Amino acid sequence: MKAILSMALVLGLCGLAGAADKVDPVGTWKCEYKIGDQMRTVELTIKKDGDKLVGTMNWPDQKDAKLKDVKLKDDTLTFSAVRKFMDNEFPLDFTLKIDGDKFKGKSAAEFGGNKQEFDIEGKREKKGK
């Protein structure tokens, strides 16, 4: 009986440890990326809508750009957004690897027929700020 109880306790604790490691992308993220020699910023907000993820991006000159196809697999968040700049629209694809309250990843866009990638990093804002 003691062996069964001990085994149940160990398995229960392992299950809790696994649950604690689950990545949660929900929140507001302050992001930085570099295009050429210029550092840029964007605010990413991820929310839950029922059982799916939704979100928006806010650039300094474009607000509430809705995210498309927001998906979380293991620790990787993927989605698309459209950046509007000088009467042009640029579809962007993001792949972000989340580690606690930080992420690192890539964004890809097509400019003039050429696909370009750039690195992007972000930090989740603390609640209550």
C-alpha positions in Angstrom: 0.0 0.0 0.0 2.9 2.4 0.9 4.5 1.7 -2.5 1.3 2.5 -4.4 0.8 5.7 -2.4 4.4 6.7 -2.9 4.2 6.0 -6.6 0.9 8.1 -6.9 2.6 11.0 -5.0 5.6 10.9 -7.3 3.5 10.8 -10.5 1.3 13.6 -9.2 4.3 15.8 -8.5 5.8 15.0 -11.9 2.5 16.0 -13.5 2.5 19.3 -11.6 6.0 20.0 -12.6 5.1 19.4 -16.2 2.1 21.7 -16.0 4.3 24.5 -14.5 6.6 24.3 -17.5 3.7 25.0 -20.0 4.3 28.2 -21.9 1.8 31.0 -21.6 2.0 33.6 -24.4 -0.9 35.7 -23.0 0.0 39.2 -22.1 1.5 42.4 -23.5 5.0 42.2 -24.9 7.4 45.1 -25.7 9.4 44.0 -28.7 12.5 45.3 -30.5 13.9 44.6 -33.9 16.5 46.1 -36.2 16.0 47.0 -39.8 19.2 48.2 -41.4 20.9 50.2 -38.6 17.7 51.4 -37.0 16.2 49.9 -33.9 12.4 49.6 -34.1 9.7 48.8 -31.5 6.4 47.2 -31.6 3.9 46.2 -28.9 2.4 42.7 -29.2 -0.7 41.7 -27.2 -1.9 38.1 -27.0 -5.2 37.1 -25.4 -7.4 34.0 -25.1 -10.7 34.0 -26.9 -12.3 30.8 -25.7 -9.9 28.0 -26.5 -8.0 30.0 -29.2 -5.3 32.7 -29.1 -5.9 36.1 -30.7 -3.9 39.4 -30.6 -2.9 42.7 -32.0 0.3 44.6 -32.8 0.9 48.3 -32.3 3.7 50.1 -34.1 4.3 53.8 -33.4 2.4 54.7 -36.6 -0.1 51.8 -36.8 -2.4 50.6 -34.1 -4.4 47.5 -33.5 -3.2 45.4 -36.4 -5.0 42.1 -35.9 -3.0 38.9 -35.9 -3.9 36.0 -38.1 -3.4 32.3 -37.5 -2.1 32.6 -33.9 -0.8 29.2 -32.8 1.2 27.9 -29.9 3.1 24.6 -30.3 5.3 23.6 -27.3 7.2 26.9 -26.7 6.9 28.4 -30.2 4.3 31.0 -31.0 3.5 31.7 -34.7 1.3 34.2 -36.4 1.0 36.7 -39.2 0.3 40.4 -39.3 0.1 43.1 -42.0 2.3 46.2 -41.6 1.0 49.3 -43.4 3.6 51.8 -44.3 3.5 54.7 -46.8 0.4 53.4 -48.7 1.9 49.9 -48.9 1.0 46.7 -47.1 3.6 44.2 -46.0 2.5 40.7 -44.8 4.8 39.6 -41.9 5.2 36.0 -40.6 6.4 35.6 -37.0 8.0 32.6 -35.3 8.8 33.3 -31.6 10.4 31.0 -29.1 9.0 31.9 -25.6 11.1 31.4 -22.5 9.2 32.6 -19.4 8.7 36.4 -19.8 11.0 36.7 -22.8 11.1 35.6 -26.4 13.5 35.5 -29.3 12.5 34.9 -32.8 12.3 35.9 -36.4 9.9 37.7 -38.7 9.9 37.3 -42.4 8.5 39.6 -45.1 8.6 40.0 -48.8 9.9 43.3 -50.2 10.1 43.7 -54.0 10.0 40.0 -54.6 12.8 39.3 -52.1 12.0 37.5 -48.8 13.8 39.1 -45.9 14.1 38.0 -42.3 14.9 39.9 -39.2 15.5 39.0 -35.6 13.0 40.2 -33.0 13.1 40.0 -29.2 10.5 40.8 -26.6 9.8 41.0 -22.9 6.4 40.6 -21.3 5.2 43.6 -19.3 4.6 42.9 -15.7 0.9 43.0 -14.6 -0.1 46.1 -12.8 2.0 48.5 -14.9 
